[in-house]
Amino acid sequence: MAGKLQTYAEFWPFYLREHAKPETRGIHYVGTVLAPLVLVWAIATQNWWWLLAVPVFGYAPAWIAHFFVEKNRPATFTYPVWSLISDYKMLGLFVSGQLGKELMKHQIRSP
């Protein structure tokens, strides 16, 4: 990537390319689901120490997937807000059965 991406429209295909392997996406989904569950747990139990675990449960699986499966640098280091939005967008597309079509639209294939 030559320069910093300026719009979300530019970022989204980049994000998908950085998550080309199904294994990476699957591990991402784990963190994307666990983080809000831990947040709800913290609120329900009013044990506020669990709030410290929310980013751990959210980011640890994703970063492990990037470093050991995809072997790339997590986009969240440069684009934290867009990456968070895209985590949920990617999960939503997967759950709705539309992710394959989105990957094809951007000509992204698993290596």
N, CA, C and O atoms as a printed pandas DataFrame, in Angstrom:
     atom_number atom_name residue_name chain_id  residue_number  x_coord  y_coord  z_coord
0              1         N          MET        A               1    0.849   -1.159    0.000
1              2        CA          MET        A               1    0.000    0.000    0.000
2              3         C          MET        A               1    0.896    1.223    0.000
3              4         O          MET        A               1    1.733    1.374    0.890
4              5         N          ALA        A               2    0.739    2.086   -0.969
5              6        CA          ALA        A               2    1.611    3.241   -1.150
6              7         C          ALA        A               2    1.394    4.305   -0.083
7              8         O          ALA        A               2    2.340    4.662    0.620
8              9         N          GLY        A               3    0.183    4.820    0.058
9             10        CA          GLY        A               3   -0.105    5.872    1.017
10            11         C          GLY        A               3   -1.278    5.489    1.885
11            12         O          GLY        A               3   -1.896    4.440    1.705
12            13         N          LYS        A               4   -1.572    6.358    2.827
13            14        CA          LYS        A               4   -2.694    6.102    3.725
14            15         C          LYS        A               4   -4.020    6.243    2.974
15            16         O          LYS        A               4   -4.214    7.182    2.203
16            17         N          LEU        A               5   -4.908    5.311    3.209
17            18        CA          LEU        A               5   -6.219    5.330    2.566
18            19         C          LEU        A               5   -7.030    6.499    3.113
19            20         O          LEU        A               5   -6.996    6.791    4.308
20            21         N          GLN        A               6   -7.753    7.158    2.223
21            22        CA          GLN        A               6   -8.468    8.374    2.601
22            23         C          GLN        A               6   -9.953    8.179    2.868
23            24         O          GLN        A               6  -10.556    8.959    3.605
24            25         N          THR        A               7  -10.548    7.149    2.278
25            26        CA          THR        A               7  -11.985    6.946    2.436
26            27         C          THR        A               7  -12.267    5.501    2.832
27            28         O          THR        A               7  -11.455    4.603    2.606
28            29         N          TYR        A               8  -13.438    5.304    3.427
29            30        CA          TYR        A               8  -13.831    3.946    3.782
30            31         C          TYR        A               8  -14.030    3.098    2.522
31            32         O          TYR        A               8  -13.775    1.893    2.534
32            33         N          ALA        A               9  -14.481    3.724    1.449
33            34        CA          ALA        A               9  -14.665    2.999    0.181
34            35         C          ALA        A               9  -13.341    2.423   -0.317
35            36         O          ALA        A               9  -13.325    1.358   -0.933
36            37         N          GLU        A              10  -12.247    3.105   -0.061
37            38        CA          GLU        A              10  -10.918    2.587   -0.415
38            39         C          GLU        A              10  -10.477    1.520    0.590
39            40         O          GLU        A              10   -9.828    0.536    0.235
40            41         N          PHE        A              11  -10.843    1.742    1.841
41            42        CA          PHE        A              11  -10.395    0.847    2.909
42            43         C          PHE        A              11  -11.030   -0.535    2.816
43            44         O          PHE        A              11  -10.341   -1.538    3.004
44            45         N          TRP        A              12  -12.318   -0.612    2.532
45            46        CA          TRP        A              12  -13.039   -1.885    2.579
46            47         C          TRP        A              12  -12.395   -2.976    1.717
47            48         O          TRP        A              12  -12.183   -4.077    2.224
48            49         N          PRO        A              13  -12.071   -2.728    0.434
49            50        CA          PRO        A              13  -11.401   -3.785   -0.340
50            51         C          PRO        A              13  -10.027   -4.148    0.243
51            52         O          PRO        A              13   -9.630   -5.313    0.227
52            53         N          PHE        A              14   -9.314   -3.151    0.751
53            54        CA          PHE        A              14   -8.030   -3.411    1.416
54            55         C          PHE        A              14   -8.245   -4.342    2.608
55            56         O          PHE        A              14   -7.509   -5.314    2.784
56            57         N          TYR        A              15   -9.246   -4.044    3.417
57            58        CA          TYR        A              15   -9.566   -4.859    4.580
58            59         C          TYR        A              15   -9.862   -6.304    4.162
59            60         O          TYR        A              15   -9.361   -7.246    4.775
60            61         N          LEU        A              16  -10.671   -6.470    3.125
61            62        CA          LEU        A              16  -10.995   -7.814    2.652
62            63         C          LEU        A              16   -9.753   -8.558    2.174
63            64         O          LEU        A              16   -9.607   -9.752    2.438
64            65         N          ARG        A              17   -8.858   -7.866    1.476
65            66        CA          ARG        A              17   -7.606   -8.505    1.027
66            67         C          ARG        A              17   -6.762   -8.954    2.217
67            68         O          ARG        A              17   -6.107   -9.995    2.167
68            69         N          GLU        A              18   -6.785   -8.164    3.281
69            70        CA          GLU        A              18   -6.017   -8.500    4.478
70            71         C          GLU        A              18   -6.630   -9.669    5.252
71            72         O          GLU        A              18   -6.023  -10.187    6.189
72            73         N          HIS        A              19   -7.825  -10.077    4.858
73            74        CA          HIS        A              19   -8.542  -11.194    5.477
74            75         C          HIS        A              19   -8.911  -12.231    4.413
75            76         O          HIS        A              19  -10.006  -12.792    4.438
76            77         N          ALA        A              20   -8.009  -12.474    3.501
77            78        CA          ALA        A              20   -8.287  -13.349    2.357
78            79         C          ALA        A              20   -8.476  -14.810    2.755
79            80         O          ALA        A              20   -9.266  -15.519    2.132
80            81         N          LYS        A              21   -7.776  -15.261    3.766
81            82        CA          LYS        A              21   -7.862  -16.671    4.155
82            83         C          LYS        A              21   -9.097  -16.913    5.032
83            84         O          LYS        A              21   -9.343  -16.172    5.983
84            85         N          PRO        A              22   -9.859  -17.940    4.708
85            86        CA          PRO        A              22  -11.050  -18.246    5.514
86            87         C          PRO        A              22  -10.715  -18.484    6.988
87            88         O          PRO        A              22  -11.509  -18.152    7.869
88            89         N          GLU        A              23   -9.552  -19.054    7.252
89            90        CA          GLU        A              23   -9.152  -19.300    8.646
90            91         C          GLU        A              23   -9.005  -17.980    9.411
91            92         O          GLU        A              23   -9.409  -17.869   10.568
92            93         N          THR        A              24   -8.427  -16.999    8.751
93            94        CA          THR        A              24   -8.282  -15.678    9.384
94            95         C          THR        A              24   -9.648  -15.100    9.708
95            96         O          THR        A              24   -9.877  -14.595   10.807
96            97         N          ARG        A              25  -10.543  -15.178    8.752
97            98        CA          ARG        A              25  -11.890  -14.642    8.977
98            99         C          ARG        A              25  -12.589  -15.392   10.111
99           100         O          ARG        A              25  -13.245  -14.776   10.951
100          101         N          GLY        A              26  -12.452  -16.706   10.138
101          102        CA          GLY        A              26  -13.093  -17.505   11.188
102          103         C          GLY        A              26  -12.595  -17.147   12.577
103          104         O          GLY        A              26  -13.383  -17.026   13.515
104          105         N          ILE        A              27  -11.296  -16.981   12.704
105          106        CA          ILE        A              27  -10.736  -16.599   14.003
106          107         C          ILE        A              27  -11.186  -15.183   14.365
107          108         O          ILE        A              27  -11.434  -14.886   15.533
108          109         N          HIS        A              28  -11.289  -14.323   13.375
109          110        CA          HIS        A              28  -11.798  -12.963   13.601
110          111         C          HIS        A              28  -13.216  -13.000   14.148
111          112         O          HIS        A              28  -13.548  -12.266   15.079
112          113         N          TYR        A              29  -14.046  -13.849   13.573
113          114        CA          TYR        A              29  -15.436  -13.935   14.015
114          115         C          TYR        A              29  -15.520  -14.277   15.501
115          116         O          TYR        A              29  -16.388  -13.777   16.215
116          117         N          VAL        A              30  -14.611  -15.132   15.955
117          118        CA          VAL        A              30  -14.601  -15.502   17.379
118          119         C          VAL        A              30  -14.440  -14.251   18.236
119          120         O          VAL        A              30  -15.214  -14.034   19.167
120          121         N          GLY        A              31  -13.445  -13.433   17.930
121          122        CA          GLY        A              31  -13.230  -12.214   18.697
122          123         C          GLY        A              31  -14.351  -11.209   18.534
123          124         O          GLY        A              31  -14.721  -10.524   19.487
124          125         N          THR        A              32  -14.893  -11.116   17.329
125          126        CA          THR        A              32  -15.960  -10.165   17.044
126          127         C          THR        A              32  -17.221  -10.509   17.836
127          128         O          THR        A              32  -17.983   -9.617   18.211
128          129         N          VAL        A              33  -17.439  -11.781   18.086
129          130        CA          VAL        A              33  -18.594  -12.204   18.877
130          131         C          VAL        A              33  -18.277  -12.151   20.382
131          132         O          VAL        A              33  -19.118  -11.737   21.180
132          133         N          LEU        A              34  -17.071  -12.569   20.761
133          134        CA          LEU        A              34  -16.734  -12.630   22.183
134          135         C          LEU        A              34  -16.685  -11.259   22.851
135          136         O          LEU        A              34  -17.149  -11.113   23.982
136          137         N          ALA        A              35  -16.138  -10.261   22.180
137          138        CA          ALA        A              35  -15.972   -8.942   22.803
138          139         C          ALA        A              35  -17.301   -8.372   23.308
139          140         O          ALA        A              35  -17.377   -7.976   24.472
140          141         N          PRO        A              36  -18.357   -8.315   22.479
141          142        CA          PRO        A              36  -19.618   -7.778   23.021
142          143         C          PRO        A              36  -20.250   -8.694   24.068
143          144         O          PRO        A              36  -20.940   -8.214   24.967
144          145         N          LEU        A              37  -20.025  -10.001   23.965
145          146        CA          LEU        A              37  -20.555  -10.901   24.992
146          147         C          LEU        A              37  -19.911  -10.622   26.343
147          148         O          LEU        A              37  -20.588  -10.612   27.371
148          149         N          VAL        A              38  -18.609  -10.396   26.337
149          150        CA          VAL        A              38  -17.907  -10.068   27.580
150          151         C          VAL        A              38  -18.383   -8.712   28.114
151          152         O          VAL        A              38  -18.514   -8.529   29.324
152          153         N          LEU        A              39  -18.641   -7.771   27.209
153          154        CA          LEU        A              39  -19.174   -6.470   27.626
154          155         C          LEU        A              39  -20.538   -6.636   28.308
155          156         O          LEU        A              39  -20.789   -6.049   29.361
156          157         N          VAL        A              40  -21.396   -7.423   27.709
157          158        CA          VAL        A              40  -22.715   -7.676   28.298
158          159         C          VAL        A              40  -22.556   -8.366   29.656
159          160         O          VAL        A              40  -23.269   -8.045   30.607
160          161         N          TRP        A              41  -21.627   -9.307   29.740
161          162        CA          TRP        A              41  -21.371  -10.000   30.999
162          163         C          TRP        A              41  -20.926   -9.012   32.083
163          164         O          TRP        A              41  -21.386   -9.088   33.222
164          165         N          ALA        A              42  -20.040   -8.098   31.729
165          166        CA          ALA        A              42  -19.570   -7.095   32.688
166          167         C          ALA        A              42  -20.734   -6.252   33.195
167          168         O          ALA        A              42  -20.829   -5.967   34.388
168          169         N          ILE        A              43  -21.608   -5.859   32.290
169          170        CA          ILE        A              43  -22.757   -5.040   32.675
170          171         C          ILE        A              43  -23.742   -5.856   33.518
171          172         O          ILE        A              43  -24.245   -5.373   34.532
172          173         N          ALA        A              44  -24.012   -7.087   33.095
173          174        CA          ALA        A              44  -24.985   -7.929   33.803
174          175         C          ALA        A              44  -24.518   -8.264   35.214
175          176         O          ALA        A              44  -25.321   -8.276   36.147
176          177         N          THR        A              45  -23.239   -8.534   35.373
177          178        CA          THR        A              45  -22.714   -8.909   36.695
178          179         C          THR        A              45  -22.261   -7.696   37.490
179          180         O          THR        A              45  -22.001   -7.796   38.689
180          181         N          GLN        A              46  -22.167   -6.560   36.833
181          182        CA          GLN        A              46  -21.630   -5.338   37.421
182          183         C          GLN        A              46  -20.239   -5.560   38.015
183          184         O          GLN        A              46  -19.828   -4.897   38.967
184          185         N          ASN        A              47  -19.537   -6.510   37.420
185          186        CA          ASN        A              47  -18.135   -6.741   37.761
186          187         C          ASN        A              47  -17.319   -6.010   36.706
187          188         O          ASN        A              47  -17.029   -6.548   35.637
188          189         N          TRP        A              48  -16.960   -4.795   37.021
189          190        CA          TRP        A              48  -16.361   -3.903   36.025
190          191         C          TRP        A              48  -14.953   -4.319   35.609
191          192         O          TRP        A              48  -14.431   -3.798   34.623
192          193         N          TRP        A              49  -14.334   -5.234   36.329
193          194        CA          TRP        A              49  -13.020   -5.741   35.909
194          195         C          TRP        A              49  -13.114   -6.440   34.554
195          196         O          TRP        A              49  -12.140   -6.478   33.802
196          197         N          TRP        A              50  -14.289   -6.993   34.245
197          198        CA          TRP        A              50  -14.486   -7.650   32.948
198          199         C          TRP        A              50  -14.335   -6.676   31.787
199          200         O          TRP        A              50  -14.043   -7.090   30.666
200          201         N          LEU        A              51  -14.531   -5.388   32.046
201          202        CA          LEU        A              51  -14.362   -4.399   30.972
202          203         C          LEU        A              51  -12.933   -4.412   30.438
203          204         O          LEU        A              51  -12.704   -4.138   29.260
204          205         N          LEU        A              52  -11.984   -4.728   31.296
205          206        CA          LEU        A              52  -10.583   -4.829   30.854
206          207         C          LEU        A              52  -10.390   -5.989   29.877
207          208         O          LEU        A              52   -9.492   -5.960   29.036
208          209         N          ALA        A              53  -11.232   -6.998   29.995
209          210        CA          ALA        A              53  -11.122   -8.178   29.138
210          211         C          ALA        A              53  -11.757   -7.977   27.762
211          212         O          ALA        A              53  -11.456   -8.726   26.832
212          213         N          VAL        A              54  -12.628   -6.984   27.618
213          214        CA          VAL        A              54  -13.330   -6.778   26.342
214          215         C          VAL        A              54  -12.338   -6.624   25.184
215          216         O          VAL        A              54  -12.449   -7.365   24.207
216          217         N          PRO        A              55  -11.377   -5.698   25.245
217          218        CA          PRO        A              55  -10.448   -5.589   24.112
218          219         C          PRO        A              55   -9.552   -6.816   23.951
219          220         O          PRO        A              55   -9.147   -7.148   22.837
220          221         N          VAL        A              56   -9.248   -7.479   25.043
221          222        CA          VAL        A              56   -8.417   -8.694   24.953
222          223         C          VAL        A              56   -9.162   -9.762   24.162
223          224         O          VAL        A              56   -8.605  -10.362   23.243
224          225         N          PHE        A              57  -10.414   -9.997   24.518
225          226        CA          PHE        A              57  -11.212  -11.006   23.810
226          227         C          PHE        A              57  -11.477  -10.592   22.367
227          228         O          PHE        A              57  -11.588  -11.443   21.485
228          229         N          GLY        A              58  -11.578   -9.302   22.128
229          230        CA          GLY        A              58  -11.827   -8.827   20.769
230          231         C          GLY        A              58  -10.602   -8.846   19.888
231          232         O          GLY        A              58  -10.658   -9.298   18.745
232          233         N          TYR        A              59   -9.483   -8.352   20.418
233          234        CA          TYR        A              59   -8.292   -8.187   19.579
234          235         C          TYR        A              59   -7.370   -9.397   19.555
235          236         O          TYR        A              59   -6.759   -9.672   18.522
236          237         N          ALA        A              60   -7.249  -10.123   20.652
237          238        CA          ALA        A              60   -6.296  -11.239   20.688
238          239         C          ALA        A              60   -6.532  -12.262   19.572
239          240         O          ALA        A              60   -5.586  -12.604   18.862
240          241         N          PRO        A              61   -7.762  -12.762   19.393
241          242        CA          PRO        A              61   -7.955  -13.727   18.301
242          243         C          PRO        A              61   -7.615  -13.129   16.934
243          244         O          PRO        A              61   -7.000  -13.790   16.097
244          245         N          ALA        A              62   -8.018  -11.883   16.716
245          246        CA          ALA        A              62   -7.757  -11.251   15.414
246          247         C          ALA        A              62   -6.258  -11.107   15.173
247          248         O          ALA        A              62   -5.773  -11.423   14.087
248          249         N          TRP        A              63   -5.527  -10.637   16.167
249          250        CA          TRP        A              63   -4.094  -10.434   15.991
250          251         C          TRP        A              63   -3.358  -11.759   15.826
251          252         O          TRP        A              63   -2.405  -11.857   15.053
252          253         N          ILE        A              64   -3.805  -12.772   16.554
253          254        CA          ILE        A              64   -3.207  -14.112   16.382
254          255         C          ILE        A              64   -3.420  -14.579   14.949
255          256         O          ILE        A              64   -2.504  -15.118   14.328
256          257         N          ALA        A              65   -4.617  -14.377   14.424
257          258        CA          ALA        A              65   -4.909  -14.778   13.042
258          259         C          ALA        A              65   -4.024  -14.032   12.052
259          260         O          ALA        A              65   -3.512  -14.628   11.104
260          261         N          HIS        A              66   -3.842  -12.746   12.265
261          262        CA          HIS        A              66   -3.007  -11.973   11.335
262          263         C          HIS        A              66   -1.547  -12.401   11.407
263          264         O          HIS        A              66   -0.908  -12.584   10.371
264          265         N          PHE        A              67   -1.023  -12.560   12.587
265          266        CA          PHE        A              67    0.397  -12.869   12.728
266          267         C          PHE        A              67    0.739  -14.303   12.319
267          268         O          PHE        A              67    1.794  -14.544   11.733
268          269         N          PHE        A              68   -0.152  -15.260   12.626
269          270        CA          PHE        A              68    0.190  -16.664   12.410
270          271         C          PHE        A              68   -0.509  -17.332   11.231
271          272         O          PHE        A              68   -0.012  -18.336   10.719
272          273         N          VAL        A              69   -1.631  -16.810   10.793
273          274        CA          VAL        A              69   -2.344  -17.414    9.665
274          275         C          VAL        A              69   -2.148  -16.570    8.409
275          276         O          VAL        A              69   -1.620  -17.048    7.405
276          277         N          GLU        A              70   -2.570  -15.335    8.472
277          278        CA          GLU        A              70   -2.503  -14.455    7.298
278          279         C          GLU        A              70   -1.091  -13.920    7.080
279          280         O          GLU        A              70   -0.699  -13.593    5.960
280          281         N          LYS        A              71   -0.331  -13.836    8.184
281          282        CA          LYS        A              71    1.052  -13.334    8.158
282          283         C          LYS        A              71    1.129  -11.903    7.608
283          284         O          LYS        A              71    1.936  -11.588    6.733
284          285         N          ASN        A              72    0.255  -11.054    8.159
285          286        CA          ASN        A              72    0.283   -9.645    7.795
286          287         C          ASN        A              72    0.045   -8.804    9.042
287          288         O          ASN        A              72   -0.211   -9.333   10.124
288          289         N          ARG        A              73    0.130   -7.515    8.878
289          290        CA          ARG        A              73   -0.020   -6.574    9.990
290          291         C          ARG        A              73   -1.503   -6.211   10.115
291          292         O          ARG        A              73   -2.129   -5.842    9.121
292          293         N          PRO        A              74   -2.071   -6.312   11.319
293          294        CA          PRO        A              74   -3.483   -5.962   11.480
294          295         C          PRO        A              74   -3.770   -4.524   11.047
295          296         O          PRO        A              74   -3.035   -3.600   11.396
296          297         N          ALA        A              75   -4.826   -4.355   10.298
297          298        CA          ALA        A              75   -5.213   -3.027    9.809
298          299         C          ALA        A              75   -5.594   -2.103   10.953
299          300         O          ALA        A              75   -5.549   -0.881   10.810
300          301         N          THR        A              76   -5.967   -2.678   12.084
301          302        CA          THR        A              76   -6.381   -1.864   13.222
302          303         C          THR        A              76   -5.249   -0.985   13.758
303          304         O          THR        A              76   -5.504    0.010   14.436
304          305         N          PHE        A              77   -4.006   -1.347   13.457
305          306        CA          PHE        A              77   -2.879   -0.522   13.906
306          307         C          PHE        A              77   -2.882    0.830   13.209
307          308         O          PHE        A              77   -2.454    1.827   13.791
308          309         N          THR        A              78   -3.357    0.875   11.974
309          310        CA          THR        A              78   -3.378    2.122   11.201
310          311         C          THR        A              78   -4.773    2.717   11.106
311          312         O          THR        A              78   -4.934    3.937   11.091
312          313         N          TYR        A              79   -5.775    1.862   11.043
313          314        CA          TYR        A              79   -7.161    2.303   10.837
314          315         C          TYR        A              79   -8.066    1.678   11.912
315          316         O          TYR        A              79   -8.877    0.810   11.591
316          317         N          PRO        A              80   -7.945    2.094   13.160
317          318        CA          PRO        A              80   -8.691    1.406   14.229
318          319         C          PRO        A              80  -10.213    1.472   14.099
319          320         O          PRO        A              80  -10.886    0.462   14.306
320          321         N          VAL        A              81  -10.758    2.615   13.768
321          322        CA          VAL        A              81  -12.223    2.736   13.694
322          323         C          VAL        A              81  -12.765    1.992   12.481
323          324         O          VAL        A              81  -13.728    1.233   12.594
324          325         N          TRP        A              82  -12.155    2.207   11.330
325          326        CA          TRP        A              82  -12.608    1.505   10.125
326          327         C          TRP        A              82  -12.465   -0.008   10.278
327          328         O          TRP        A              82  -13.296   -0.764    9.776
328          329         N          SER        A              83  -11.429   -0.443   10.960
329          330        CA          SER        A              83  -11.232   -1.877   11.165
330          331         C          SER        A              83  -12.331   -2.461   12.045
331          332         O          SER        A              83  -12.854   -3.538   11.760
332          333         N          LEU        A              84  -12.678   -1.752   13.108
333          334        CA          LEU        A              84  -13.737   -2.231   13.988
334          335         C          LEU        A              84  -15.069   -2.310   13.240
335          336         O          LEU        A              84  -15.793   -3.301   13.346
336          337         N          ILE        A              85  -15.379   -1.274   12.495
337          338        CA          ILE        A              85  -16.601   -1.277   11.681
338          339         C          ILE        A              85  -16.573   -2.460   10.710
339          340         O          ILE        A              85  -17.576   -3.152   10.537
340          341         N          SER        A              86  -15.434   -2.681   10.086
341          342        CA          SER        A              86  -15.308   -3.735    9.079
342          343         C          SER        A              86  -15.383   -5.120    9.680
343          344         O          SER        A              86  -15.857   -6.048    9.025
344          345         N          ASP        A              87  -14.918   -5.287   10.932
345          346        CA          ASP        A              87  -15.051   -6.587   11.597
346          347         C          ASP        A              87  -16.523   -6.989   11.665
347          348         O          ASP        A              87  -16.884   -8.128   11.366
348          349         N          TYR        A              88  -17.359   -6.042   12.060
349          350        CA          TYR        A              88  -18.785   -6.348   12.180
350          351         C          TYR        A              88  -19.463   -6.435   10.816
351          352         O          TYR        A              88  -20.388   -7.225   10.628
352          353         N          LYS        A              89  -19.006   -5.634    9.878
353          354        CA          LYS        A              89  -19.553   -5.725    8.515
354          355         C          LYS        A              89  -19.231   -7.091    7.915
355          356         O          LYS        A              89  -20.102   -7.728    7.323
356          357         N          MET        A              90  -17.982   -7.546    8.065
357          358        CA          MET        A              90  -17.578   -8.840    7.526
358          359         C          MET        A              90  -18.370   -9.962    8.190
359          360         O          MET        A              90  -18.820  -10.884    7.510
360          361         N          LEU        A              91  -18.543   -9.897    9.500
361          362        CA          LEU        A              91  -19.329  -10.914   10.203
362          363         C          LEU        A              91  -20.779  -10.901    9.717
363          364         O          LEU        A              91  -21.365  -11.956    9.470
364          365         N          GLY        A              92  -21.348   -9.718    9.582
365          366        CA          GLY        A              92  -22.730   -9.618    9.096
366          367         C          GLY        A              92  -22.898  -10.202    7.706
367          368         O          GLY        A              92  -23.870  -10.905    7.430
368          369         N          LEU        A              93  -21.939   -9.904    6.829
369          370        CA          LEU        A              93  -22.002  -10.461    5.475
370          371         C          LEU        A              93  -21.857  -11.979    5.502
371          372         O          LEU        A              93  -22.522  -12.678    4.738
372          373         N          PHE        A              94  -20.996  -12.493    6.373
373          374        CA          PHE        A              94  -20.810  -13.933    6.495
374          375         C          PHE        A              94  -22.103  -14.599    6.980
375          376         O          PHE        A              94  -22.572  -15.573    6.391
376          377         N          VAL        A              95  -22.665  -14.058    8.059
377          378        CA          VAL        A              95  -23.876  -14.643    8.644
378          379         C          VAL        A              95  -25.041  -14.598    7.658
379          380         O          VAL        A              95  -25.868  -15.509    7.616
380          381         N          SER        A              96  -25.096  -13.532    6.871
381          382        CA          SER        A              96  -26.199  -13.390    5.903
382          383         C          SER        A              96  -25.946  -14.135    4.595
383          384         O          SER        A              96  -26.796  -14.135    3.704
384          385         N          GLY        A              97  -24.779  -14.768    4.476
385          386        CA          GLY        A              97  -24.464  -15.516    3.259
386          387         C          GLY        A              97  -24.012  -14.644    2.094
387          388         O          GLY        A              97  -23.957  -15.117    0.958
388          389         N          GLN        A              98  -23.693  -13.393    2.352
389          390        CA          GLN        A              98  -23.325  -12.458    1.289
390          391         C          GLN        A              98  -21.820  -12.212    1.163
391          392         O          GLN        A              98  -21.393  -11.502    0.253
392          393         N          LEU        A              99  -21.012  -12.784    2.055
393          394        CA          LEU        A              99  -19.581  -12.486    2.031
394          395         C          LEU        A              99  -18.914  -12.995    0.760
395          396         O          LEU        A              99  -18.074  -12.300    0.187
396          397         N          GLY        A             100  -19.265  -14.172    0.316
397          398        CA          GLY        A             100  -18.676  -14.710   -0.912
398          399         C          GLY        A             100  -18.882  -13.779   -2.092
399          400         O          GLY        A             100  -17.960  -13.545   -2.873
400          401         N          LYS        A             101  -20.077  -13.253   -2.223
401          402        CA          LYS        A             101  -20.387  -12.313   -3.303
402          403         C          LYS        A             101  -19.540  -11.042   -3.171
403          404         O          LYS        A             101  -19.069  -10.501   -4.171
404          405         N          GLU        A             102  -19.350  -10.571   -1.939
405          406        CA          GLU        A             102  -18.548   -9.363   -1.706
406          407         C          GLU        A             102  -17.075   -9.616   -2.036
407          408         O          GLU        A             102  -16.404   -8.755   -2.606
408          409         N          LEU        A             103  -16.583  -10.789   -1.678
409          410        CA          LEU        A             103  -15.197  -11.138   -2.009
410          411         C          LEU        A             103  -15.012  -11.214   -3.525
411          412         O          LEU        A             103  -14.011  -10.735   -4.058
412          413         N          MET        A             104  -15.975  -11.815   -4.210
413          414        CA          MET        A             104  -15.896  -11.911   -5.677
414          415         C          MET        A             104  -15.951  -10.521   -6.308
415          416         O          MET        A             104  -15.213  -10.238   -7.252
416          417         N          LYS        A             105  -16.808   -9.666   -5.798
417          418        CA          LYS        A             105  -16.946   -8.296   -6.311
418          419         C          LYS        A             105  -15.602   -7.566   -6.296
419          420         O          LYS        A             105  -15.295   -6.787   -7.199
420          421         N          HIS        A             106  -14.808   -7.830   -5.256
421          422        CA          HIS        A             106  -13.505   -7.165   -5.127
422          423         C          HIS        A             106  -12.349   -8.056   -5.602
423          424         O          HIS        A             106  -11.180   -7.753   -5.367
424          425         N          GLN        A             107  -12.700   -9.156   -6.271
425          426        CA          GLN        A             107  -11.730  -10.087   -6.851
426          427         C          GLN        A             107  -10.733  -10.596   -5.812
427          428         O          GLN        A             107   -9.523  -10.603   -6.041
428          429         N          ILE        A             108  -11.266  -11.020   -4.669
429          430        CA          ILE        A             108  -10.426  -11.538   -3.604
430          431         C          ILE        A             108  -10.649  -13.034   -3.496
431          432         O          ILE        A             108  -11.766  -13.515   -3.308
432          433         N          ARG        A             109   -9.550  -13.744   -3.622
433          434        CA          ARG        A             109   -9.579  -15.205   -3.528
434          435         C          ARG        A             109   -8.638  -15.636   -2.425
435          436         O          ARG        A             109   -7.618  -14.990   -2.181
436          437         N          SER        A             110   -8.976  -16.721   -1.760
437          438        CA          SER        A             110   -8.114  -17.264   -0.722
438          439         C          SER        A             110   -6.815  -17.744   -1.367
439          440         O          SER        A             110   -6.844  -18.453   -2.373
440          441         N          PRO        A             111   -5.677  -17.358   -0.789
441          442        CA          PRO        A             111   -4.391  -17.810   -1.360
442          443         C          PRO        A             111   -4.201  -19.309   -1.260
443          444         O          PRO        A             111   -3.174  -19.832   -1.694
